[in-house]
Amino acid sequence: ESRLAYRCRVEDGCYRGYTEGSYCIVKIFKNEGRYSGMDVSQLDVDMQVDARNLAATFNRECQPTKHGNSCNVHIRDAALGYFEEDHTFYDDDGDRIRMDAHEDFLLERQIRGSFEKFNSNSGWSSGDDPILDAFSHWTWVHTDGEKLVCDLQGHREDNNGLPHAGERYYYLLTDPAICTPCHDYGESDLGQA
């Protein structure tokens, strides 16, 4: 894990498309990543939009189901944000992380419910979720080996009371990676291997 996530709430109007009162997550790189030159950019946002669009096509074409019910894959995309002034965060070890004014961060709408990691961008899979492993494989086949959506994490609903867009069964994912042969998508794109 190269990023830290902090819960926040939009106040005093809208911010980057999120309405006042929205609960969001600010994601920033840990110090070791920032010291080695890692940063977020529009490329990260574009990657998440690509992943979201691939998920929508997967849902249409493959129509995944669970227990005889529709079970769609939804991916939340992000926006770039920045603080007007310097801002300080602290990691779990108490180490200080300083964000300079106008340094970009990723901002995403918070996902309610339990949070799970289903697969990674380095080949690991929890092995207990055939729909998401199928989705990752499908993206690779669908794009003729040009894109593999992976590093899937978020909430899976198994009819326990948190419907999303009226669905009883679904996956609501955030912060995926896309791996490509030429490392087209920045830091989290680990390439062909």
CYANA upper distance limits for C-alpha pairs under 8 A (distance plus 0.5 A):
  2 SER  CA     29 PHE  CA      6.32
  2 SER  CA     30 LYS  CA      6.35
  2 SER  CA     33 GLY  CA      6.96
  3 ARG  CA     27 LYS  CA      6.78
  3 ARG  CA     28 ILE  CA      5.87
  3 ARG  CA     29 PHE  CA      4.69
  3 ARG  CA     30 LYS  CA      5.82
  4 LEU  CA     27 LYS  CA      6.07
  4 LEU  CA     28 ILE  CA      5.95
  4 LEU  CA     29 PHE  CA      6.58
  4 LEU  CA     30 LYS  CA      6.64
  4 LEU  CA     91 ASP  CA      7.81
  5 ALA  CA     25 ILE  CA      6.64
  5 ALA  CA     26 VAL  CA      6.11
  5 ALA  CA     27 LYS  CA      5.04
  5 ALA  CA     28 ILE  CA      7.20
  6 TYR  CA     25 ILE  CA      5.90
  6 TYR  CA     26 VAL  CA      5.63
  6 TYR  CA     27 LYS  CA      7.00
  7 ARG  CA     23 TYR  CA      7.64
  7 ARG  CA     24 CYS  CA      6.38
  7 ARG  CA     25 ILE  CA      5.09
  7 ARG  CA     26 VAL  CA      6.87
  7 ARG  CA    110 GLN  CA      8.04
  8 CYS  CA     23 TYR  CA      6.37
  8 CYS  CA     24 CYS  CA      5.77
  8 CYS  CA     25 ILE  CA      6.36
  8 CYS  CA     26 VAL  CA      7.41
  9 ARG  CA     20 GLU  CA      8.34
  9 ARG  CA     21 GLY  CA      6.45
  9 ARG  CA     22 SER  CA      6.08
  9 ARG  CA     23 TYR  CA      5.02
  9 ARG  CA     24 CYS  CA      6.31
 10 VAL  CA     14 CYS  CA      7.39
 10 VAL  CA     15 TYR  CA      7.21
 10 VAL  CA     18 TYR  CA      7.62
 10 VAL  CA     19 THR  CA      7.30
 10 VAL  CA     20 GLU  CA      5.53
 10 VAL  CA     21 GLY  CA      5.70
 10 VAL  CA     22 SER  CA      5.91
 10 VAL  CA     23 TYR  CA      7.14
 10 VAL  CA     24 CYS  CA      7.90
 11 GLU  CA     20 GLU  CA      5.72
 11 GLU  CA     21 GLY  CA      6.53
 12 ASP  CA     20 GLU  CA      6.84
 13 GLY  CA     19 THR  CA      7.05
 13 GLY  CA     20 GLU  CA      5.38
 14 CYS  CA     18 TYR  CA      6.01
 14 CYS  CA     19 THR  CA      4.97
 14 CYS  CA     20 GLU  CA      5.67
 15 TYR  CA     19 THR  CA      7.15
 15 TYR  CA     20 GLU  CA      8.14
 16 ARG  CA     79 ALA  CA      7.00
 16 ARG  CA     80 LEU  CA      8.06
 16 ARG  CA     81 GLY  CA      7.52
 18 TYR  CA     22 SER  CA      6.80
 18 TYR  CA    109 ARG  CA      8.28
 22 SER  CA    109 ARG  CA      7.77
 23 TYR  CA    109 ARG  CA      6.68
 23 TYR  CA    110 GLN  CA      6.12
 24 CYS  CA    107 LEU  CA      7.16
 24 CYS  CA    108 GLU  CA      5.91
 24 CYS  CA    109 ARG  CA      4.70
 24 CYS  CA    110 GLN  CA      5.00
 25 ILE  CA    107 LEU  CA      6.18
 25 ILE  CA    108 GLU  CA      5.70
 25 ILE  CA    109 ARG  CA      6.61
 25 ILE  CA    110 GLN  CA      6.06
 26 VAL  CA    105 PHE  CA      7.18
 26 VAL  CA    106 LEU  CA      6.30
 26 VAL  CA    107 LEU  CA      5.28
 26 VAL  CA    108 GLU  CA      7.24
 27 LYS  CA    105 PHE  CA      6.48
 27 LYS  CA    106 LEU  CA      5.61
 27 LYS  CA    107 LEU  CA      6.89
 28 ILE  CA    105 PHE  CA      6.04
 28 ILE  CA    106 LEU  CA      7.30
 29 PHE  CA     33 GLY  CA      6.31
 29 PHE  CA     34 ARG  CA      6.45
 29 PHE  CA     38 MET  CA      7.66
 29 PHE  CA     39 ASP  CA      7.44
 30 LYS  CA     34 ARG  CA      6.82
 30 LYS  CA     91 ASP  CA      8.45
 30 LYS  CA     97 ILE  CA      7.85
 31 ASN  CA     35 TYR  CA      6.43
 31 ASN  CA     97 ILE  CA      6.79
 32 GLU  CA     36 SER  CA      6.87
 33 GLY  CA     37 GLY  CA      7.00
 33 GLY  CA     38 MET  CA      5.74
 33 GLY  CA     39 ASP  CA      8.43
 34 ARG  CA     38 MET  CA      5.40
 34 ARG  CA     39 ASP  CA      6.96
 38 MET  CA    187 GLU  CA      7.47
 39 ASP  CA    104 ASP  CA      8.13
 40 VAL  CA     44 ASP  CA      6.80
 40 VAL  CA    104 ASP  CA      6.78
 40 VAL  CA    105 PHE  CA      6.69
 40 VAL  CA    106 LEU  CA      7.46
 41 SER  CA     45 VAL  CA      7.61
 41 SER  CA     80 LEU  CA      7.66
 41 SER  CA    104 ASP  CA      7.55
 42 GLN  CA     46 ASP  CA      6.59
 42 GLN  CA     80 LEU  CA      7.49
 43 LEU  CA     47 MET  CA      6.58
 43 LEU  CA    185 TYR  CA      6.69
 43 LEU  CA    186 GLY  CA      7.44
 44 ASP  CA     48 GLN  CA      6.94
 44 ASP  CA    185 TYR  CA      7.30
 44 ASP  CA    186 GLY  CA      7.69
 45 VAL  CA     49 VAL  CA      6.83
 45 VAL  CA     77 ASP  CA      7.35
 45 VAL  CA     78 ALA  CA      6.20
 45 VAL  CA     79 ALA  CA      6.62
 45 VAL  CA     80 LEU  CA      7.64
 45 VAL  CA    106 LEU  CA      8.50
 46 ASP  CA     50 ASP  CA      6.68
 47 MET  CA     51 ALA  CA      6.70
 47 MET  CA    177 ALA  CA      7.78
 47 MET  CA    178 ILE  CA      7.21
 47 MET  CA    185 TYR  CA      6.82
 48 GLN  CA     52 ARG  CA      6.57
 48 GLN  CA     75 ILE  CA      8.19
 48 GLN  CA     76 ARG  CA      8.01
 48 GLN  CA     77 ASP  CA      5.61
 48 GLN  CA     78 ALA  CA      7.35
 48 GLN  CA    175 ASP  CA      7.37
 48 GLN  CA    176 PRO  CA      7.11
 48 GLN  CA    177 ALA  CA      8.06
 49 VAL  CA     53 ASN  CA      6.67
 49 VAL  CA     77 ASP  CA      6.19
 50 ASP  CA     54 LEU  CA      6.70
 51 ALA  CA     55 ALA  CA      6.69
 51 ALA  CA     75 ILE  CA      7.47
 51 ALA  CA    149 VAL  CA      6.83
 51 ALA  CA    176 PRO  CA      7.71
 51 ALA  CA    177 ALA  CA      8.43
 51 ALA  CA    178 ILE  CA      7.73
 52 ARG  CA     56 ALA  CA      6.84
 52 ARG  CA     74 HIS  CA      7.26
 52 ARG  CA     75 ILE  CA      5.39
 52 ARG  CA     76 ARG  CA      7.31
 52 ARG  CA     77 ASP  CA      7.31
 53 ASN  CA     57 THR  CA      6.84
 54 LEU  CA     58 PHE  CA      6.60
 54 LEU  CA    139 THR  CA      7.40
 55 ALA  CA     59 ASN  CA      6.65
 55 ALA  CA     73 VAL  CA      6.38
 55 ALA  CA     74 HIS  CA      6.83
 55 ALA  CA     75 ILE  CA      7.42
 55 ALA  CA    135 PHE  CA      8.13
 56 ALA  CA     60 ARG  CA      6.83
 56 ALA  CA     73 VAL  CA      7.90
 56 ALA  CA     74 HIS  CA      7.71
 57 THR  CA     61 GLU  CA      6.49
 58 PHE  CA     62 CYS  CA      5.97
 58 PHE  CA     63 GLN  CA      7.68
 58 PHE  CA     73 VAL  CA      8.47
 58 PHE  CA    135 PHE  CA      7.51
 58 PHE  CA    138 TRP  CA      8.09
 58 PHE  CA    139 THR  CA      8.46
 59 ASN  CA     63 GLN  CA      5.38
 59 ASN  CA     64 PRO  CA      6.92
 59 ASN  CA     72 ASN  CA      6.11
 59 ASN  CA     73 VAL  CA      7.12
 63 GLN  CA     70 SER  CA      7.36
 63 GLN  CA     71 CYS  CA      8.13
 63 GLN  CA     72 ASN  CA      7.72
 64 PRO  CA     70 SER  CA      6.55
 64 PRO  CA     71 CYS  CA      5.88
 64 PRO  CA     72 ASN  CA      6.63
 64 PRO  CA    131 ILE  CA      7.48
 65 THR  CA     69 ASN  CA      5.66
 65 THR  CA     70 SER  CA      4.90
 65 THR  CA     71 CYS  CA      5.18
 65 THR  CA     72 ASN  CA      8.02
 66 LYS  CA     70 SER  CA      6.88
 66 LYS  CA     71 CYS  CA      6.24
 66 LYS  CA    169 TYR  CA      7.45
 69 ASN  CA    169 TYR  CA      7.54
 70 SER  CA    167 GLU  CA      8.12
 70 SER  CA    169 TYR  CA      7.09
 70 SER  CA    170 TYR  CA      8.15
 71 CYS  CA    167 GLU  CA      8.15
 71 CYS  CA    168 ARG  CA      8.33
 71 CYS  CA    169 TYR  CA      5.34
 71 CYS  CA    170 TYR  CA      4.99
 71 CYS  CA    171 TYR  CA      7.72
 72 ASN  CA    169 TYR  CA      7.86
 72 ASN  CA    170 TYR  CA      5.45
 72 ASN  CA    171 TYR  CA      6.82
 73 VAL  CA    132 LEU  CA      8.38
 73 VAL  CA    170 TYR  CA      6.53
 73 VAL  CA    171 TYR  CA      5.32
 73 VAL  CA    172 LEU  CA      6.89
 73 VAL  CA    173 LEU  CA      8.04
 74 HIS  CA    170 TYR  CA      7.98
 74 HIS  CA    171 TYR  CA      6.37
 74 HIS  CA    172 LEU  CA      5.37
 74 HIS  CA    173 LEU  CA      6.56
 75 ILE  CA    172 LEU  CA      6.34
 75 ILE  CA    173 LEU  CA      5.16
 75 ILE  CA    174 THR  CA      6.19
 75 ILE  CA    176 PRO  CA      8.47
 76 ARG  CA    108 GLU  CA      7.78
 76 ARG  CA    109 ARG  CA      7.94
 76 ARG  CA    172 LEU  CA      7.67
 76 ARG  CA    173 LEU  CA      6.60
 76 ARG  CA    174 THR  CA      5.71
 76 ARG  CA    175 ASP  CA      8.05
 77 ASP  CA    108 GLU  CA      7.24
 77 ASP  CA    174 THR  CA      7.47
 77 ASP  CA    175 ASP  CA      7.91
 78 ALA  CA    106 LEU  CA      6.74
 78 ALA  CA    107 LEU  CA      5.97
 78 ALA  CA    108 GLU  CA      5.20
 78 ALA  CA    109 ARG  CA      8.13
 78 ALA  CA    175 ASP  CA      8.37
 79 ALA  CA    106 LEU  CA      6.31
 79 ALA  CA    107 LEU  CA      5.71
 79 ALA  CA    108 GLU  CA      7.09
 80 LEU  CA    104 ASP  CA      6.69
 80 LEU  CA    105 PHE  CA      6.24
 80 LEU  CA    106 LEU  CA      5.44
 80 LEU  CA    107 LEU  CA      6.55
 81 GLY  CA    104 ASP  CA      6.04
 81 GLY  CA    105 PHE  CA      5.82
 81 GLY  CA    106 LEU  CA      6.61
 81 GLY  CA    107 LEU  CA      6.74
 82 TYR  CA    101 ALA  CA      7.53
 82 TYR  CA    102 HIS  CA      5.45
 82 TYR  CA    103 GLU  CA      6.10
 82 TYR  CA    104 ASP  CA      5.32
 82 TYR  CA    105 PHE  CA      6.46
 83 PHE  CA     87 HIS  CA      7.53
 83 PHE  CA     99 MET  CA      8.50
 83 PHE  CA    100 ASP  CA      8.26
 83 PHE  CA    101 ALA  CA      5.91
 83 PHE  CA    102 HIS  CA      6.05
 83 PHE  CA    103 GLU  CA      7.61
 83 PHE  CA    104 ASP  CA      8.44
 84 GLU  CA    101 ALA  CA      5.83
 84 GLU  CA    102 HIS  CA      6.51
 85 GLU  CA    100 ASP  CA      7.45
 85 GLU  CA    101 ALA  CA      4.89
 85 GLU  CA    102 HIS  CA      7.79
 86 ASP  CA     98 ARG  CA      7.68
 86 ASP  CA     99 MET  CA      6.17
 86 ASP  CA    100 ASP  CA      4.96
 86 ASP  CA    101 ALA  CA      4.94
 87 HIS  CA     98 ARG  CA      6.44
 87 HIS  CA     99 MET  CA      5.60
 87 HIS  CA    100 ASP  CA      6.98
 87 HIS  CA    101 ALA  CA      7.71
 88 THR  CA     96 ARG  CA      7.24
 88 THR  CA     97 ILE  CA      6.19
 88 THR  CA     98 ARG  CA      5.02
 88 THR  CA     99 MET  CA      6.54
 89 PHE  CA     96 ARG  CA      6.42
 89 PHE  CA     97 ILE  CA      5.50
 89 PHE  CA     98 ARG  CA      6.79
 89 PHE  CA     99 MET  CA      8.24
 90 TYR  CA     94 GLY  CA      5.86
 90 TYR  CA     95 ASP  CA      5.93
 90 TYR  CA     96 ARG  CA      5.14
 90 TYR  CA     97 ILE  CA      6.22
 91 ASP  CA     95 ASP  CA      5.96
 91 ASP  CA     96 ARG  CA      7.20
 91 ASP  CA     97 ILE  CA      7.79
 99 MET  CA    103 GLU  CA      6.82
108 GLU  CA    174 THR  CA      8.44
111 ILE  CA    154 GLY  CA      7.71
111 ILE  CA    155 HIS  CA      7.61
111 ILE  CA    172 LEU  CA      7.97
112 ARG  CA    155 HIS  CA      8.09
113 GLY  CA    155 HIS  CA      6.80
113 GLY  CA    162 LEU  CA      7.99
114 SER  CA    154 GLY  CA      8.22
114 SER  CA    155 HIS  CA      6.25
114 SER  CA    156 ARG  CA      8.26
115 PHE  CA    153 GLN  CA      7.61
115 PHE  CA    154 GLY  CA      5.41
115 PHE  CA    155 HIS  CA      5.46
115 PHE  CA    156 ARG  CA      8.37
116 GLU  CA    153 GLN  CA      6.05
116 GLU  CA    154 GLY  CA      5.86
116 GLU  CA    155 HIS  CA      6.71
116 GLU  CA    156 ARG  CA      8.38
117 LYS  CA    126 SER  CA      7.96
117 LYS  CA    151 ASP  CA      8.23
117 LYS  CA    152 LEU  CA      6.78
117 LYS  CA    153 GLN  CA      4.80
117 LYS  CA    154 GLY  CA      7.12
118 PHE  CA    125 SER  CA      6.47
118 PHE  CA    126 SER  CA      5.80
118 PHE  CA    127 GLY  CA      8.31
118 PHE  CA    129 ASP  CA      7.58
118 PHE  CA    132 LEU  CA      7.80
118 PHE  CA    151 ASP  CA      7.84
118 PHE  CA    152 LEU  CA      5.93
118 PHE  CA    153 GLN  CA      6.07
119 ASN  CA    123 GLY  CA      7.76
119 ASN  CA    124 TRP  CA      5.98
119 ASN  CA    125 SER  CA      4.59
119 ASN  CA    126 SER  CA      6.47
119 ASN  CA    133 ASP  CA      8.07
119 ASN  CA    150 CYS  CA      6.86
119 ASN  CA    151 ASP  CA      5.63
119 ASN  CA    152 LEU  CA      5.82
119 ASN  CA    153 GLN  CA      7.73
120 SER  CA    124 TRP  CA      5.74
120 SER  CA    125 SER  CA      6.95
120 SER  CA    150 CYS  CA      6.34
120 SER  CA    151 ASP  CA      4.22
120 SER  CA    152 LEU  CA      6.93
121 ASN  CA    150 CYS  CA      5.89
121 ASN  CA    151 ASP  CA      5.23
121 ASN  CA    177 ALA  CA      6.94
121 ASN  CA    178 ILE  CA      8.28
121 ASN  CA    179 CYS  CA      7.70
121 ASN  CA    188 SER  CA      7.74
121 ASN  CA    189 ASP  CA      7.95
121 ASN  CA    190 LEU  CA      7.28
122 SER  CA    190 LEU  CA      7.61
125 SER  CA    133 ASP  CA      8.09
127 GLY  CA    133 ASP  CA      8.41
129 ASP  CA    133 ASP  CA      6.94
130 PRO  CA    134 ALA  CA      6.31
131 ILE  CA    135 PHE  CA      6.59
132 LEU  CA    136 SER  CA      6.73
132 LEU  CA    152 LEU  CA      8.17
133 ASP  CA    137 HIS  CA      6.74
134 ALA  CA    138 TRP  CA      6.35
135 PHE  CA    139 THR  CA      6.73
135 PHE  CA    149 VAL  CA      8.37
136 SER  CA    140 TRP  CA      7.24
136 SER  CA    148 LEU  CA      6.51
136 SER  CA    149 VAL  CA      5.74
136 SER  CA    150 CYS  CA      6.26
137 HIS  CA    141 VAL  CA      6.91
137 HIS  CA    148 LEU  CA      7.53
138 TRP  CA    142 HIS  CA      6.24
139 THR  CA    143 THR  CA      6.54
139 THR  CA    147 LYS  CA      6.84
139 THR  CA    148 LEU  CA      5.90
139 THR  CA    149 VAL  CA      6.65
140 TRP  CA    144 ASP  CA      6.68
140 TRP  CA    145 GLY  CA      5.28
140 TRP  CA    146 GLU  CA      7.01
140 TRP  CA    147 LYS  CA      5.81
140 TRP  CA    148 LEU  CA      5.16
140 TRP  CA    149 VAL  CA      8.00
141 VAL  CA    145 GLY  CA      6.36
143 THR  CA    147 LYS  CA      6.38
145 GLY  CA    180 THR  CA      8.35
146 GLU  CA    180 THR  CA      5.97
146 GLU  CA    181 PRO  CA      6.88
147 LYS  CA    178 ILE  CA      6.55
147 LYS  CA    179 CYS  CA      6.22
147 LYS  CA    180 THR  CA      5.45
147 LYS  CA    181 PRO  CA      8.31
148 LEU  CA    178 ILE  CA      5.80
148 LEU  CA    179 CYS  CA      5.63
148 LEU  CA    180 THR  CA      7.11
149 VAL  CA    176 PRO  CA      7.28
149 VAL  CA    177 ALA  CA      6.28
149 VAL  CA    178 ILE  CA      4.94
149 VAL  CA    179 CYS  CA      7.09
150 CYS  CA    176 PRO  CA      6.42
150 CYS  CA    177 ALA  CA      5.81
150 CYS  CA    178 ILE  CA      6.56
150 CYS  CA    179 CYS  CA      7.97
151 ASP  CA    175 ASP  CA      8.21
151 ASP  CA    176 PRO  CA      5.56
151 ASP  CA    177 ALA  CA      5.89
152 LEU  CA    173 LEU  CA      7.00
152 LEU  CA    174 THR  CA      7.74
152 LEU  CA    175 ASP  CA      7.97
152 LEU  CA    176 PRO  CA      5.81
152 LEU  CA    177 ALA  CA      8.10
153 GLN  CA    173 LEU  CA      5.92
153 GLN  CA    174 THR  CA      6.60
153 GLN  CA    175 ASP  CA      7.86
153 GLN  CA    176 PRO  CA      7.67
154 GLY  CA    171 TYR  CA      7.78
154 GLY  CA    172 LEU  CA      6.26
154 GLY  CA    173 LEU  CA      4.79
154 GLY  CA    174 THR  CA      6.30
155 HIS  CA    171 TYR  CA      6.31
155 HIS  CA    172 LEU  CA      5.71
155 HIS  CA    173 LEU  CA      6.82
156 ARG  CA    169 TYR  CA      8.00
156 ARG  CA    170 TYR  CA      6.38
156 ARG  CA    171 TYR  CA      4.95
156 ARG  CA    172 LEU  CA      6.84
157 GLU  CA    161 GLY  CA      8.48
157 GLU  CA    162 LEU  CA      7.37
157 GLU  CA    163 PRO  CA      7.97
157 GLU  CA    168 ARG  CA      7.33
157 GLU  CA    169 TYR  CA      5.66
157 GLU  CA    170 TYR  CA      5.89
157 GLU  CA    171 TYR  CA      6.89
158 ASP  CA    168 ARG  CA      7.32
158 ASP  CA    169 TYR  CA      5.71
158 ASP  CA    170 TYR  CA      7.86
159 ASN  CA    163 PRO  CA      8.06
159 ASN  CA    168 ARG  CA      5.45
159 ASN  CA    169 TYR  CA      6.29
160 ASN  CA    168 ARG  CA      8.46
161 GLY  CA    168 ARG  CA      8.22
162 LEU  CA    168 ARG  CA      8.14
163 PRO  CA    167 GLU  CA      5.81
163 PRO  CA    168 ARG  CA      5.78
163 PRO  CA    169 TYR  CA      8.09
164 HIS  CA    168 ARG  CA      7.73
164 HIS  CA    170 TYR  CA      7.93
177 ALA  CA    188 SER  CA      6.31
177 ALA  CA    189 ASP  CA      6.82
178 ILE  CA    185 TYR  CA      7.20
178 ILE  CA    188 SER  CA      7.93
178 ILE  CA    189 ASP  CA      6.25
179 CYS  CA    183 HIS  CA      7.16
179 CYS  CA    184 ASP  CA      8.29
179 CYS  CA    185 TYR  CA      7.75
179 CYS  CA    188 SER  CA      8.08
179 CYS  CA    189 ASP  CA      4.95
179 CYS  CA    190 LEU  CA      6.17
179 CYS  CA    191 GLY  CA      5.58
179 CYS  CA    192 GLN  CA      7.22
180 THR  CA    184 ASP  CA      6.63
180 THR  CA    185 TYR  CA      8.02
180 THR  CA    189 ASP  CA      7.08
180 THR  CA    190 LEU  CA      8.04
180 THR  CA    191 GLY  CA      5.46
180 THR  CA    192 GLN  CA      6.33
181 PRO  CA    191 GLY  CA      5.51
181 PRO  CA    192 GLN  CA      5.00
182 CYS  CA    191 GLY  CA      6.70
182 CYS  CA    192 GLN  CA      8.04
183 HIS  CA    189 ASP  CA      5.86
183 HIS  CA    190 LEU  CA      6.97
183 HIS  CA    191 GLY  CA      5.51
184 ASP  CA    189 ASP  CA      7.48
185 TYR  CA    189 ASP  CA      5.83
